[in-house]
Amino acid sequence: MEIVGYLASLFIGIALGLIGGGGSILTVPVLVYLFGIPPVTATAYSLFIVGATSLIGAWPKYRKGLVDFKTAAIFGIPAIVAVYATRKYLVPAIPDPIFTVDDFTFGKPMGIMLLFAVMMFAASISMIRKKPCIDCPDDAEIQYNYPMILLEGILVGTLTGLVGAGGGFLIIPALVLLSKLSMKKAVGTSLLIIAAKSLLGFTGDIANMPIEWGFLLIVTMLAIGGFYLGNIISSKVSGHKLQKGFGWFVLIMSSYILINELFL
């Protein structure tokens, strides 16, 4: 299973490189089901893997002028504060078990995985239903809805802290709708936001749990290698078709998690 896990780590990066987001939604299931890591620890490891991969991936976007730093700051600062506070204070404060009814115990690991599955399901539907953009200029005037951007940043940061996903499937639509960024700029800016909040959020876990740095760095390097491989493939295949196919894959994964946690 570990060999399959390392191959899946490569696929996490490939998915991120292909469609600019969504790969991180696979990280926690890979760590939990293929490597046997406890869900709470897996969410912490996921923050580092996703953050490092996104940081490397943001560089070529920046060189192409596809990163808007003002939007990244407005959205990213509240998101960073929220994810750090969630990892440092909220996650350790969640009781385990959360509640017990007769012979049924709803534990903290189950709660995290179910929340993750619901987010995966919502992300998959969004990716499957999304239409290709026919006319999306990259130099359109940027408009800022400050209150909504701040609120969205806090919401995404809290969810990221709870489940360890980068949240690109939430950030990119928010940037397009609230800042009026083009899709390409939204993807580039999203990578920078994901990198900052994930890596800084991970620092909230260092004091709370032991970190297996050797294992974590191996998986991260595989994901980074996959990212560049995905970038190469993306230039030859329709992004919309890839996004839709990946959406169906995420839908199947979320269904598997729900069935595994509730019935197996």
Secondary structure, DSSP 8 states (H G I E B T S, - for coil): -HHHHHHHHHHHHHHHHHHSSSGGGGHHHIIIIIS---HHHHHHHHHHHHHHHHHHHHHHHHHTT---HHHHHHHHHHHHHHHHHIIIIIHHHS-SSSEEETTEEE-HHHHHHHHHHHHHHHHHHHHHH----SS--TT------HHHHHHHHHHHHHHHHHH----HHHHHHHHHHHS---HHHHHHHHHHHHHHHHHHHHHHHHTTS---HHHHHHHHHHHHHHHHHHHHHHTTS-HHHHHHHHHHHHHHHHHHHHHHHHH-
